[in-house]
């Protein structure tokens, strides 16, 4: 777990960062790692790592390999490997993942389905 926190804390190791002063709407597709610090509304698709920063407000259906949530998100989240919910995060929506990490102090409203890992 320490490896993941290191990636989140050092934005130089993240391929793309959407800053806190940005608001985007639409369909977001990426392959590697992306951190959203601002606002996004729409749909997110990736084979990579999606990180929602503490400042983020996201309203989207999400499909990614790994999803790390520190901010606020509304929508269905499907992760092929794992969903991580960190302290002070607020998640409203259904979670579908083979592995779930929930830190004390996170808030979740929705259902969780623990599916098998992607082949």
C-alpha positions in Angstrom: 0.0 0.0 0.0 2.9 2.4 0.6 3.8 2.3 -3.1 0.4 3.6 -4.1 0.6 6.5 -1.5 4.0 7.5 -2.9 2.6 7.7 -6.5 -0.3 9.9 -5.2 1.9 12.2 -3.3 4.5 12.7 -6.0 2.6 14.2 -9.0 5.8 13.9 -11.1 5.2 10.2 -11.2 1.6 10.7 -12.6 1.3 11.0 -16.4 -1.4 13.7 -16.4 -2.8 16.0 -13.8 -6.0 18.0 -14.2 -5.6 21.0 -11.9 -8.0 22.3 -9.3 -9.0 25.3 -11.3 -10.3 23.3 -14.3 -13.9 22.1 -15.0 -14.4 19.5 -17.7 -17.4 17.8 -19.1 -17.6 14.8 -21.5 -15.8 11.5 -22.1 -12.3 11.1 -20.7 -10.2 8.2 -22.0 -6.6 7.5 -21.0 -4.1 4.6 -20.8 -1.7 5.1 -17.9 -2.2 7.4 -14.8 -4.4 10.5 -14.4 -5.0 12.6 -11.3 -8.1 14.9 -11.2 -7.9 17.8 -8.8 -10.7 19.8 -10.3 -14.3 19.2 -11.4 -15.3 16.6 -14.0 -18.8 15.5 -15.2 -19.3 12.7 -17.7 -17.7 9.3 -18.3 -14.2 8.0 -17.6 -12.6 5.0 -19.2 -9.1 3.7 -18.7 -6.8 0.6 -18.4 -4.7 2.7 -16.0 -4.8 4.3 -12.5 -7.3 7.1 -11.8 -6.6 9.3 -8.8 -9.3 11.7 -7.6 -7.5 14.3 -5.4 -8.8 15.8 -2.2 -10.1 18.9 -4.0 -11.9 16.9 -6.8 -15.6 16.8 -7.4 -16.5 14.2 -10.0 -19.9 13.1 -11.3 -19.2 10.3 -13.7 -19.5 6.6 -14.5 -16.0 5.3 -14.1 -14.3 2.2 -15.5 -10.6 1.8 -14.8 -8.0 -0.7 -13.6 -7.3 1.1 -10.3 -9.3 3.9 -8.8 -8.0 5.9 -5.7 -10.5 8.3 -4.2 -9.5 11.2 -1.9 -12.2 13.6 -3.0 -15.9 13.5 -3.8 -17.4 11.3 -6.5 -21.0 10.5 -7.6 -21.5 7.6 -10.0 -21.0 3.9 -10.7 -17.3 2.8 -10.3 -16.0 -0.4 -11.9 -12.4 -1.3 -11.3 -10.6 -4.3 -12.8 -8.0 -4.5 -10.0 -9.0 -2.4 -6.9 -10.9 0.6 -5.6 -9.3 2.6 -2.8 -11.3 5.0 -0.5 -9.2 7.2 1.6 -9.9 9.3 4.7 -12.4 12.2 4.1 -13.4 10.9 0.7 -17.1 10.9 -0.2 -18.4 8.3 -2.6 -22.0 8.0 -3.7 -22.7 5.2 -6.1 -22.2 1.5 -6.8 -18.8 -0.1 -6.6 -17.8 -3.2 -8.6 -14.3 -4.5 -8.0 -12.4 -7.6 -7.0 -10.5 -5.8 -4.2 -11.7 -2.9 -2.0 -9.6 -0.8 0.4 -11.5 1.5 2.8 -9.7 3.8 5.1 -11.3 4.8 8.3 -13.0 8.2 7.9 -14.2 7.6 4.3 -17.9 7.9 3.5 -19.7 5.5 1.1 -23.4 5.5 0.1 -24.1 2.7 -2.4 -23.7 -1.0 -3.0 -20.5 -3.0 -3.5 -20.1 -6.1 -5.7 -16.9 -8.0 -5.3 -16.3 -9.4 -8.8 -13.4 -11.6 -10.0 -10.2 -9.9 -11.2 -9.9 -9.1 -14.9 -8.3 -11.8 -16.9 
